[in-house]
Amino acid sequence: MPRTRDVRPRHQQIAAELRDRIMRGDLAAGAQLPSTAELVAHYAAANATIQRALSTLKAEGFLDSRVGKGVYVRDRQPFVIDATAYIAPEPGRFRYRLVTVEEVVPHADVLEALELTAGATAIIRSRILVHDEQPVELSVSCYPVEIAAGTSLAKRAKIPGGAPRVLADLGFPQRSFVDRISARPPTVDEAETLELPEGTPVIRQLRTIYSDRQRPVEASVLIKGAHHYELLYRQEISPD
């Protein structure tokens, strides 16, 4: 017997099972869902409960209704992104919208990542990643003041070639990084800015980038709606 019971409302439980089947490919893109009557019988649930479950998945972009035909799995794939790389801007698809550039005291985990003392300030660039006019990621990139002050990193403008080029020109080429990844419910600001459907969690990446001699030169917090993404990890396995 499990020690913890799932106490979520029944429509959320049903939505979770259907979502899992879609993400695993058991319900393929373009496939028609069973009728409402069949779902009612299968899940032993009321018609209204099934409709709420389907509405949840429609809001998340997993399902689409076709008038007079039924409910279908949308031809929508998650953003399968390499966890070792940022999403590069792509004309017509991905673009970054700059929100703020300021010198402030970052949160404690960023201070620790950049090896800064308590109360120290950093140059912080906040952006929103947009895909087909839909906000899909919040990013806050932080740079030590002694590196970034007076450079394009501290200016409220887009940076041709991006931060890696600026850091390299300053003598701090990016050599490695470490990601810390967690999932949690969104804050109010995150839910509203990313236009998240009710109940959707976010993926939080804290990425610390190091230059030569393991010097941290950038720490970024990336917030993604979990319903949009799959993170891809690769590692070469050396033969014995």
PEHU-V916566 format. One line per field, one symbol per residue. ss: DSSP state (~ for helix, > for strand, _ for the rest). phi: phi as a letter, one per 30 degrees, with the letter a starting at -180 (. if undefined). burial: b if it has 9 or more other C-alpha atoms within 8 Angstrom, else e. A space follows every 50 residues. Layout:
ss: ???
phi: ???
burial: ???
//
This chain:
ss: _________~~~~~~~~~~~~~~~_______>___~~~~~~~~___~~~~ ~~~~~~~~~___>>>>___>>>>_____>>>>_______>___>>>>>>> >>>>>__~~~~~~_______>>>>>>>>>>>__>>>>>>>>>>>~~~~__ _~~~_______~~~~~~~~______>>>>>>>>>>__~~~~~~_______ >>>>>>>>>>_~~~_>>>>>>>>>>___>>>>________
phi: .ddbcdcdeeddddedddddddddjdcdeidddededddeddchbdeddd ddddddddddjdbbdbeickcbdddbcdddcddcbdddebeibcbccdcb bacbdddeddedddhcdeidcbdbccbbdcbhicdbacbbcbbeedccei cddccdadceiideddddddjbddcaabccbbbadddeddddddhddeid dccccccccccdhhddbabbcccbdddcbbcccbadcddd
burial: eeeeeeeeeebbbbbeeebebbeeeebebeeebeebeebbeeeebebebb bbbbebbbebbbbbeeeeebbbbbeeeeeebbeeeeeeeeeebbbbebeb bebeebeeebbbbbebeeebbbbbbbbbbbbeeebbbbbbbbbbbeebbe ebbbeeeeeeeeebbbbbeeebbbeeeeeeeeeeebeeebbeebebbeeb bbbbbbbbbbbbeeebbbbbbbbbbbebbbeeeeeeeeee
//
